[in-house]
Amino acid sequence: MAKPTLVAKIGSNTLTDDSGRVDTAFIARVMEQVSTLRSRGWRVVIVSSGAIAAGVQALGLPARPTAMPVLQAVAAVGQVRLVENYADAAAVHGFSVGQVLLTRHDVGDRSAYVNACRTMDQLLAMGVVPVVNENDTTAVDEIRFGDNDYLAALVAMMVDASLCVFMTDIAGLYERDPREDPEARLVEHVDELSAEVVDAAGGPGSSVGSGGMASKLEAARVLMDAGIPLVICDGRRPDVLVDAVEGHSVGTLFAGGKASRKARKLWLAYAGRPAGRVVVDAGARDALCLRGTSLLPAGVVDVQGAFDAGEAVAIMDRDGDEVARGLAGMSSADLRRVMGLRSDDIRGREPALAGKEVVHRDHLVILRDARAGEGKQGGRKGRQDV
C-alpha cells in the first residue's frame, strides 16, 4: 500500500521573524514535525518561500531590492542559504533534503512535467524530503508562478498528495477580513468555493511575500478539483502539521473528496501552458461545454499565436473568456487555412486536413460550465468555474 504524502507550504512571512530574517529555530521545529510524520509512515514535501529574504540577510542589504536582475542575484545567494538551513535541521533527525527549483516552463511542457513528477517520486522513494521553490534566479514574468500558493497546489498534484497544508501568518480563512474586523469568525470547513467564500478573501497580507488569501483560494480551487484536501492555518502553531495530519481542527479545511478529472486533464487545466489561443463562436462554445463534442474548424473565428499539433491551446469565446483547454489536433498554420470551413468545404480545398479536429474531445478539458446566453459567474473572467 502506497504511503500517504503531505505537501507543506511555508510562506515568507511565516518563515521570517519580525526583522525579516530567516527564522532557523522555526525551521528546526518544522523539521522535527516532519521527522515525527516520517516515523508514522508519511512522505513529506516542503514548498518553501524565502529565498530572496535569505539572500537579503546573507548579503546584509538594508531592504528587499526591486530591480529584477538584483532580485535574481539575491535569490541565487538565498537559495543556497535556505536549503542549507533545511538540510542542517533535517540532519539532526537523520534524513536528507533535496532541492527542487521549478518554473512555469518546467510544469507547462508535458514531457518536462512528467519528468519532474518522476524526479519527485524518486526522491520520496529514497527517503529524501524535497524542498521545492520557484526558481527565482532564472524566472521572468512570462514563466513565473507569482507566488508559491499555486506552485504548492501543482506540486501536490505531481506527487498525488493525501493532504496539503499552507503554513501561513493567519489562522485560516475568516468570514471577513480580520485586519478590518477583529470580531470576524474563522471559517473552519469549506465544501465548495461559493461567491461568499471568495468574497471573504482579502489582498496580500505581507511585505515579505507575494501571496494573499485570494491566491490561496485559487490554489484551493485546484486542489479541490484534484480531490486533495487543503488546510490553511497558522504555521507557527505548535505541532500544527502533526495535528493537521491527525485530523484535528487547526485552521480552515477545504474538503478534497473525489478528483473530478483524471491526472492528464488536471495537468492540462492547471499546469499546461497554452502555446496559443483559438477563438470560437457561441455555437461551438456551447457544443463544447454542454454537449462534450470535439472542436471542429467550422466553429473557429480566430487563431492567435503559433503552435504545432500536440501543443496545448486555450479556447476562448468572443468575449475573451477562456472556456476550455486542449491539445491541438493541427498546427496554427493549418488551422488558419481551414477555420470557419465545414467538412465538405475542407475536403474540396484542403484534402490533407479533411477529417481532422481542432481539438479532439479526449484531449479537451472544460474550464467553465457555460450555458447559452448566460453571463459570467461571479463577475470574474477566465477559469472561475473550474
KEPAFI-327787 format. One line per 2 residues: their letters; for each residue x, y, z of C-alpha. Coordinates in Angstrom, 3 decimals, m for minus. Each point is the difference from the previous one (the first is absolute). Example, Ala and Ser with C-alpha at 12.3 -4.5 7.8 and 13.67 -1.06 7.14 Angstrom:
as> 12.300,m4.500,7.800 ~ 1.370,3.440,m0.660
// end
This chain:
ma> 0.000,0.000,0.000 ~ 1.390,3.412,m1.002
kp> 1.079,2.316,2.778 ~ m2.075,3.160,0.525
tl> 1.680,3.218,m1.086 ~ m0.175,3.434,1.601
va> 0.883,3.224,m1.821 ~ 0.748,2.816,2.446
ki> 0.314,3.501,m1.424 ~ 1.788,2.598,2.121
gs> m0.483,3.664,m0.840 ~ 2.693,2.660,0.257
nt> m1.716,1.854,2.812 ~ m0.253,m3.223,2.008
lt> 3.602,m0.954,m0.696 ~ 1.453,3.323,1.111
dd> 0.070,1.813,3.312 ~ m1.110,3.555,0.710
sg> 3.237,1.385,m1.433 ~ m0.437,m1.893,m3.280
rv> 2.787,m2.488,0.729 ~ m0.468,m3.731,m0.636
dt> m1.017,m1.609,3.297 ~ 2.226,m3.067,0.294
af> m1.606,m0.999,3.302 ~ m3.357,m0.154,m1.775
ia> 1.482,m2.159,m2.780 ~ 1.370,m2.334,2.677
rv> m3.484,m0.360,1.505 ~ m1.488,m0.727,m3.425
me> 2.546,m2.700,m0.743 ~ m0.625,m1.544,3.418
qv> m3.659,m0.348,m1.020 ~ 1.074,m1.438,m3.344
st> 2.085,m2.574,1.851 ~ m3.028,m0.967,2.091
lr> m2.162,m0.418,m3.081 ~ 2.656,m2.049,m1.777
sr> 0.134,m2.347,2.987 ~ m3.746,m0.480,m0.425
gw> 0.301,m1.004,m3.641 ~ m0.563,3.345,m1.727
rv> 2.028,1.341,m2.890 ~ 0.487,3.780,0.183
vi> 0.686,2.708,m2.570 ~ 0.821,3.561,1.082
vs> m0.861,2.907,m2.307 ~ 1.933,2.883,1.486
sg> 0.090,3.676,m0.778 ~ 2.757,2.182,1.395
ai> 2.902,m0.125,m2.458 ~ 0.073,3.750,m0.521
aa> m0.425,0.675,3.723 ~ 2.915,m2.362,0.686
gv> 2.093,1.743,m2.650 ~ m0.755,3.445,1.384
qa> 1.123,m1.256,3.406 ~ 3.141,m1.706,m1.294
lg> 1.120,3.059,m1.980 ~ m0.853,2.460,2.767
lp> m2.278,2.075,m2.220 ~ m2.140,2.654,1.702
ar> m3.190,m1.017,m1.837 ~ m1.398,m2.299,m2.682
pt> 1.205,1.218,m3.426 ~ m2.465,0.923,m2.732
am> 2.063,m0.327,m3.198 ~ m0.438,m3.455,m1.579
pv> 3.719,m0.746,m0.657 ~ 0.802,0.872,3.615
lq> m2.883,m2.095,1.305 ~ 1.164,m2.985,m2.015
av> 3.568,0.380,1.217 ~ m1.196,0.275,3.593
aa> m2.165,m3.097,m0.496 ~ 3.031,m1.938,m1.267
vg> 1.767,0.684,3.285 ~ m3.145,m0.554,2.056
qv> m0.884,m3.373,m1.513 ~ 3.307,m1.405,1.248
rl> m0.478,1.360,3.508 ~ m3.636,m1.085,0.158
ve> 0.571,m3.615,m0.990 ~ 3.013,m0.160,2.337
ny> m2.285,0.963,2.879 ~ m2.417,m2.790,m0.893
ad> 2.816,m2.497,m0.511 ~ 1.579,0.802,3.364
aa> m3.353,m0.342,1.794 ~ m0.747,m3.296,m1.776
av> 3.419,m1.456,0.791 ~ m0.762,0.259,3.721
hg> m2.754,m2.577,m0.581 ~ 1.997,m2.203,m2.345
fs> m1.525,0.737,m3.403 ~ 0.938,2.038,m3.067
vg> m1.668,2.692,m2.058 ~ 0.213,0.572,m3.740
qv> m0.431,3.353,m1.699 ~ m2.491,0.205,m2.880
ll> m0.310,3.327,m1.855 ~ m2.850,0.419,m2.476
tr> m1.399,2.569,m2.412 ~ m3.197,0.059,m2.027
hd> 1.974,m1.353,m2.931 ~ 0.976,m3.084,2.006
vg> m3.619,m0.943,0.652 ~ m1.619,1.568,m3.061
dr> 1.705,m2.362,m2.446 ~ m1.515,m3.474,0.294
sa> 3.250,m1.952,m0.342 ~ 1.805,2.287,2.462
yv> m2.911,m0.330,2.422 ~ 0.065,m3.794,m0.161
na> 3.770,0.030,0.533 ~ m0.395,2.279,3.033
cr> m2.631,m2.369,1.405 ~ 2.387,m2.929,m0.387
tm> 2.810,1.898,1.707 ~ m2.237,0.880,2.950
dq> m1.191,m3.599,0.283 ~ 3.569,m1.265,m0.032
ll> 1.079,2.426,2.712 ~ m2.893,m1.112,2.186
am> 0.740,m3.673,m0.707 ~ 3.574,0.604,1.193
gv> m1.273,1.442,3.277 ~ 0.983,3.561,m0.945
vp> m2.175,3.017,0.844 ~ m0.227,2.212,m3.102
vv> 0.219,3.735,0.732 ~ m1.701,1.710,m2.925
ne> 0.070,3.655,m0.979 ~ m0.463,2.073,m3.100
nd> 3.265,0.526,m1.845 ~ 0.226,3.734,0.639
tt> 3.507,0.139,m1.455 ~ m1.208,m0.599,m3.572
av> m3.752,0.611,0.027 ~ m1.371,2.988,m1.876
de> m3.550,1.296,0.079 ~ m1.072,m2.233,m2.885
ir> 0.903,m3.218,1.850 ~ m0.513,1.014,3.630
fg> m2.615,m1.527,2.270 ~ m0.232,3.327,1.808
dn> m0.254,m1.606,3.431 ~ 0.568,m3.431,1.475
dy> m3.663,m0.713,0.771 ~ m0.743,m1.100,m3.550
la> 3.360,m1.756,m0.233 ~ m0.826,m1.987,3.143
al> m3.332,m1.073,m1.498 ~ 1.763,m1.226,m3.143
va> 2.624,m1.829,2.065 ~ m2.803,m1.705,1.948
mm> m1.420,m1.171,m3.332 ~ 3.428,m1.172,m1.138
vd> 0.536,m2.245,3.034 ~ m3.666,m1.040,0.351
as> m0.090,1.480,3.501 ~ m2.361,m1.240,2.690
lc> m0.039,3.416,1.687 ~ 1.336,3.483,m0.652
vf> 0.638,2.468,2.839 ~ 0.655,3.705,m0.501
mt> 1.981,1.277,2.985 ~ m0.820,3.712,0.059
di> 0.054,3.005,2.327 ~ m3.770,m0.159,0.462
ag> m2.164,m2.675,1.656 ~ m1.984,m0.719,m3.177
ly> m2.830,1.464,m2.043 ~ m2.251,2.410,1.861
er> m3.558,0.997,m0.884 ~ 1.336,3.556,m0.300
dp> 3.471,1.526,m0.051 ~ 1.177,m0.219,3.641
re> 2.358,2.923,m0.567 ~ m3.053,2.189,m0.488
dp> m2.445,m1.817,2.288 ~ 1.530,m1.539,3.147
ea> m3.332,m1.736,0.689 ~ 0.116,m1.981,m3.258
rl> m0.392,m3.738,0.538 ~ 2.231,m2.730,m1.372
ve> m1.555,m2.246,m2.652 ~ 1.031,m3.493,1.067
hv> m1.350,m2.054,m2.923 ~ m0.631,0.784,m3.664
de> m1.749,m2.496,m2.271 ~ m0.184,2.223,m3.082
ls> 1.395,3.319,m1.117 ~ m3.198,2.025,m0.032
ae> m0.115,3.709,m0.814 ~ m0.221,0.720,3.747
vv> 3.189,m1.940,0.663 ~ 1.844,1.755,m2.819
da> m1.198,3.417,1.199 ~ 1.462,m0.715,3.440
ag> 3.528,m0.061,m1.464 ~ 2.009,3.209,0.382
gp> 3.128,1.304,m1.688 ~ 3.649,m0.754,0.721
gs> 0.746,0.012,3.706 ~ 3.782,0.216,0.057
sv> 2.782,2.221,m1.269 ~ 2.338,m3.007,0.049
gs> m1.952,m2.394,m2.232 ~ m2.210,0.376,m3.051
gg> m3.077,m2.098,0.798 ~ m3.229,0.979,1.743
ma> m3.159,m1.891,0.885 ~ m1.359,0.451,m3.538
sk> 2.946,m1.941,m1.441 ~ m0.528,m2.696,2.621
le> m3.621,m0.390,m1.083 ~ 1.134,m0.407,m3.602
aa> 2.339,m2.742,1.184 ~ m2.871,m1.509,2.004
rv> m2.072,m0.084,m3.197 ~ 2.699,m2.060,m1.709
lm> 0.384,m2.379,2.929 ~ m3.739,m0.546,0.464
da> m0.284,m0.825,m3.700 ~ 2.855,m2.477,0.442
gi> m1.682,m1.555,3.043 ~ 2.779,1.095,2.381
pl> m1.057,1.561,3.326 ~ 1.672,3.267,1.006
vi> 0.501,1.493,3.445 ~ 0.856,3.689,0.359
cd> 1.293,0.680,3.485 ~ 2.316,1.947,2.278
gr> 3.348,m1.533,m0.888 ~ 1.531,0.893,3.357
rp> m2.591,m1.857,2.007 ~ 1.819,m2.792,1.905
dv> m0.126,m3.387,m1.757 ~ m2.385,1.369,m2.611
lv> 1.087,m2.457,m2.709 ~ m0.381,m3.027,2.249
da> m3.395,1.206,1.226 ~ m1.197,0.682,m3.560
ve> 0.996,m3.506,m1.097 ~ m1.813,m1.464,2.999
gh> m3.178,1.808,m1.026 ~ m0.129,2.596,2.747
sv> m1.522,3.393,m0.801 ~ 2.968,2.360,m0.358
gt> m1.315,2.581,m2.452 ~ m2.178,m0.169,m3.105
lf> m0.466,m3.361,m1.710 ~ m0.939,0.025,m3.678
ag> m1.553,m3.396,m0.718 ~ 1.626,m2.147,m2.636
gk> m2.334,m2.861,m0.862 ~ 0.264,m1.836,m3.292
as> 2.061,1.510,m2.794 ~ m2.276,1.350,m2.720
rk> 2.626,m0.430,m2.730 ~ 2.606,m2.541,m0.928
ar> 3.657,0.879,0.523 ~ 0.701,0.921,m3.626
kl> m2.967,2.371,m0.184 ~ 0.930,1.535,3.354
wl> 3.394,0.800,m1.488 ~ m1.620,1.468,m3.088
ay> m2.386,2.155,2.043 ~ 2.439,1.338,2.551
ag> 3.625,m0.607,m0.973 ~ 0.012,m0.151,m3.787
rp> 1.209,3.254,m1.514 ~ m2.001,0.891,m3.135
ag> 2.138,0.627,m3.056 ~ m2.793,1.951,m1.673
rv> m3.696,0.850,0.001 ~ m2.930,m1.174,m2.067
vv> m3.059,2.258,0.007 ~ m3.344,m1.703,m0.618
da> m3.533,1.174,m0.718 ~ m2.919,m0.468,2.394
ga> m1.197,m3.167,m1.711 ~ 3.376,m1.716,0.327
rd> 0.347,1.192,3.588 ~ m3.334,m1.513,0.982
al> 0.725,m3.223,m1.880 ~ 3.256,m0.373,1.929
cl> m1.314,0.955,3.426 ~ m3.494,m1.483,m0.095
rg> 0.279,m2.985,m2.304 ~ 3.640,m1.057,0.390
ts> 0.788,0.020,m3.699 ~ 3.342,0.387,m1.718
ll> 0.920,3.407,m1.379 ~ m0.262,0.136,m3.801
pa> 1.380,2.685,m2.334 ~ m3.491,1.301,m0.842
gv> m0.405,1.535,3.465 ~ 3.334,1.832,0.008
vd> m0.046,3.747,m0.668 ~ 3.591,0.955,0.854
vq> 3.399,m1.550,0.679 ~ 2.516,1.801,2.207
ga> 3.649,m0.940,0.387 ~ 1.991,m2.795,m1.591
fd> m0.276,m3.632,1.079 ~ 0.632,m3.485,m1.324
ag> m2.289,m3.006,0.123 ~ 0.151,m1.526,3.480
ea> 0.665,3.260,1.835 ~ m2.422,1.386,2.572
va> m2.337,2.773,m1.143 ~ m2.502,2.199,1.807
im> m3.504,0.058,m1.442 ~ m1.615,3.403,0.366
dr> m3.477,1.363,m0.714 ~ m0.588,3.302,m1.791
dg> m0.136,1.833,3.359 ~ 3.573,m1.001,0.757
de> m0.864,m2.579,2.676 ~ 1.917,m3.263,0.072
va> m2.567,m2.790,m0.132 ~ 2.236,m3.026,m0.615
rg> 3.496,m1.249,m0.622 ~ 1.152,m2.765,m2.260
la> 2.775,m1.554,m2.013 ~ m0.045,1.263,m3.561
gm> m0.788,m2.531,m2.707 ~ 1.586,2.201,m2.658
ss> 2.499,2.829,m0.153 ~ m0.981,3.663,0.134
ad> 1.092,0.394,m3.631 ~ m2.266,m2.840,m1.141
lr> m2.881,1.239,2.141 ~ 0.171,3.464,m1.538
rv> m0.515,m1.603,m3.419 ~ m3.162,m1.862,1.009
mg> m1.563,1.985,2.869 ~ m3.673,0.744,m0.556
lr> m0.283,m2.712,m2.662 ~ m2.324,m2.979,0.198
sd> 1.202,m3.533,m0.677 ~ m1.176,m0.117,m3.634
di> 1.774,3.266,m0.787 ~ 3.218,m1.208,1.649
rg> m0.027,m3.183,m2.083 ~ m0.203,2.112,m3.142
re> 2.569,2.661,0.955 ~ 2.426,m1.703,2.402
pa> m0.442,m3.762,m0.394 ~ 3.038,m0.762,2.194
la> m1.816,1.614,2.945 ~ m3.374,m1.626,m0.629
gk> m1.371,m1.785,3.056 ~ 2.416,1.588,2.465
ev> m1.330,1.548,3.197 ~ 1.403,3.240,1.369
vh> m0.127,m1.667,3.421 ~ m1.328,m3.515,0.559
rd> m2.340,m0.359,2.979 ~ 2.343,m2.574,1.549
hl> 2.671,2.712,0.179 ~ m2.321,2.754,1.230
vi> m0.774,1.345,3.469 ~ m2.913,2.365,0.633
lr> 0.830,2.893,2.298 ~ m3.476,1.336,0.638
da> m3.555,m1.314,m0.203 ~ m1.169,2.374,m2.686
ra> m3.649,0.256,m0.907 ~ m1.204,1.687,m3.143
ge> m0.775,3.650,0.633 ~ 1.085,0.050,3.651
gk> 2.321,2.632,1.407 ~ 3.207,m0.695,1.845
qg> m0.306,m1.468,3.461 ~ 1.239,1.992,2.933
gr> 1.129,2.883,m2.210 ~ 3.427,m1.597,m0.581
kg> 1.487,m0.869,m3.329 ~ 1.915,m3.118,m0.912
rq> 0.064,m3.178,2.035 ~ m2.455,1.013,2.715
dv> m2.178,m3.084,m0.272 ~ 2.656,m2.691,m0.127
// end
